[in-house]
């Protein structure tokens, strides 16, 4: 067991779900809308009205100034890039929703090519910023401080796939192809009525059958209206196929599912589980990872699941955790194996202690039991 005394605490930020935000807490980072405009400024002292405003806008998490965390993480994607992404996303969805016009071979096809080139440029920027920066990779957090869940879901799946592809040792050009394929995976949903997409109640059989058509619809659009390669289109078609053959649209089995589709399936399910939906709240990242691991070899490629658990860190710096021995603390460092991070301990079985760090790589009898959002002894 390795202990290191903490001599001085920094005042910094922590990311917490909006439902755990308390009046009087202070925003550490601005909150943006889908267009990159600031909804709420940094250093805003939150009250009940501002918290309710954020909830109504669909903001699921915020960064608050916190006396416990003493490190600041870089943004995975800068707000200006989010805005550029969104502008392109809006343009390509508007075009794809009118396929009859697109297939006229008019200027619309040229516009689609420009959108794809813009996507590729954005991904190049992200790869440049992230692939060779272990701090960002190890502490990758979803882009969740925005108010457009469908758009943000595609970005999150793309980011996760980028990390997985990098861990697989793919070349930069192939990492880019995987990321682009995953970014476009849900484009077929533009052909599904919003009444079905946003339905809170359980879908009827007929409605679910309509939903099951979106991979084919999206793939046909990418095939007919873009110059993308088969590999760059394939995640769109196969991201709902399952390893055991129970997926859709074709019920493909195991290695018959393209690698990009298998990667996208993992990333899609993980982000879907951790994201708030109209019909349910998202689960904690550790619970989503348990689901992924529990279905390795069933729904998901077992070898890819092993890679996914190594590549995707569910305990980024600043995460508040409960340990199996009853201690509570905050993640302060990520080592070679992200499931065994360094934790700064603040409470031992509800009793406040002088902070010290515990390296879980050296304390194998202790595991992280749960992610928490406030210490149990605090009001």
C-alpha positions, 0 to 999 in steps of 0.5 A, a space after each residue: 500500500 503506497 501513501 503520499 501525503 498531500 501538503 496543500 489542496 488546490 481550488 479547482 474544478 470537478 465535473 458533476 451531473 446537473 441533478 447533484 448541483 447545489 445552489 451556491 456552487 460556482 461554474 468553473 467553465 462556461 456552458 454552451 448551446 449546440 451552436 457554440 454560444 455561451 448559455 451561462 458564463 464561467 464563475 456564475 454563482 448557481 441558484 435554483 433558477 439557473 440550475 433549473 434553466 440548465 436542466 430545461 436546456 438538457 444540460 446533463 453535467 457541468 464543471 464546478 469550482 471545487 476545493 478537492 480537485 487540484 488538476 484541470 483537464 484540457 477540453 477534448 474538443 474546443 467550443 469553436 470546433 463544436 460550432 463548426 461541427 454543428 454547422 456542417 452537421 446541420 447542412 448535411 442533415 438538411 441535404 440528406 433529408 431530401 434524397 430525391 434532390 440529392 440524386 439529381 446530380 446537381 450542386 447538392 452532391 458537391 455540397 455533400 462532398 464539402 461537408 465530408 471534407 469538413 468532417 475529415 478536417 475536423 477529425 484531423 484536428 482532433 487526432 492531432 490534439 489527442 492521439 499523442 497526448 496521453 493526458 487527454 486520452 487517459 481522461 477522455 470525458 464526453 462532450 456533454 455540456 451542450 444542448 443537442 443530445 443526438 448531435 453530441 452522441 455522434 461526436 462522443 461515439 467518434 471520440 471513443 472509436 478514435 481512442 479504441 482505434 489508436 489502442 489497436 495500433 492502427 495507422 493514423 489514416 485508418 484511425 481517421 477512417 474509423 472515426 469518420 465512419 463512426 461519426 456518420 453512424 446514425 445519419 439514417 435517423 433523419 429518415 425516421 419520424 421524430 415522433 418515434 425517435 423522441 417517444 418516451 413510452 415503449 415502442 410498438 413492434 411496427 415502430 421498432 421495425 421502422 427504427 431498424 431501417 435506419 442503418 440501411 437508409 443511412 448506408 444507402 445515402 452514403 453509398 449513393 450521394 458521397 464518394 466515401 469508401 466501403 469502410 467509411 460507410 460500413 459502421 453506419 450499416 453494421 453498428 447494431 449487429 451483435 456478435 451472437 447474431 441477434 442484431 439488425 438489420 441482417 443478423 450478421 454473426 461474429 467476424 462477418 461483422 466488419 471491424 469498424 461496425 464492431 468498434 462502433 457498436 461498443 462505442 454506441 452502446 456505451 455512450 447511449 447507456 451513459 447519456 440521458 434519454 427522454 425515457 430514462 436517466 443515463 447510468 454511471 460510466 462504471 455501470 455501463 462498463 460492467 454491462 459491456 464487460 458482461 456481454 463480451 462474447 455475447 453482444 460484443 466481440 470479446 477481444 474488442 471488449 478487452 481493448 475497450 476496457 483498456 482504452 476507455 477510462 471510466 475514472 478520469 481525474 477529478 472523479 469522486 469514488 467510494 472504495 471497497 474498504 469504505 474510504 472515499 476520495 477523488 481520482 488524482 492520477 491515471 497509471 498504466 492500467 486505468 482501472 487502478 488509478 491513484 486516489 486522494 483519500 479524504 474520508 475513511 468510513 465517514 470520518 474526515 482524515 488528513 488527505 493522502 494518496 492511495 495508489 490502487 496499483 499497489 493496493 490490489 486488495 482494494 477496488 473502486 466500488 462506485 462513483 459518487 458525487 458528494 462525500 457521505 459525511 458532507 451535507 
